[in-house]
Amino acid sequence: MQGFKVRFRLIGWAGILLCMSAPAFAHNIYGNDGFLTGLAHPFFGLDHLLTIFAVGLLGMQLGGRARVSVPLAFLGFLLFGAVVGMLNVPMPLVENGIASSVVLFGAALLMGRDLPLSFAQAFVGIFALFHGHAHGTEIPELANPVWYSMGFVAGSVLIMIFAAAVAWYLSMIETEKPLLKGLGGIIASLGVMLWWF
């Protein structure tokens, strides 16, 4: 019974976190507070939130070095994409790439297959470029680019840590990881819905 209550609370908090976001809100942030604006940015866009959450889960699902290296690969390419966006270098199909990342990362979790580490890093890295470019082009005019970048990286890390905690907890209560795969299915389904918005 106690385990059920803890699981219910965990799912409840995850639901609250997802409900706090709106698909288009991340693309309408204005202000001059730099770090705080950047910190909030990943939380208030369902596309960004789901992708970053999925990357944290995927790293934990793969295990070993992937627990750290897959999220780090995403963060590294995220920053690179942000610099490209801040320099106003055009990148085609950014919104499609972001929506695709939600679907594909969710599908990867759902399949639950072991991916080679280098492939997993490249897989998340490519789509991180799209997310980074979106962050970089949406920087508020009066915000300090460095502080803003530090903020959205910090926000991304917080989401990944939460995802890792969820995956770790699920690993304690199950052996075949059906709940983790189920989360992947939910994420992929929401990603498909994002295509319509």
PyMOL commands that set and color helices and strands:
alter all, ss='L'
color gray80, all
select helices_A, chain A and resi 2-19+25-27+35-44+46-62+66-86+94-111+117-137+145-173+178-194
alter helices_A, ss='H'
color red, helices_A
deselect
rebuild
show_as cartoon
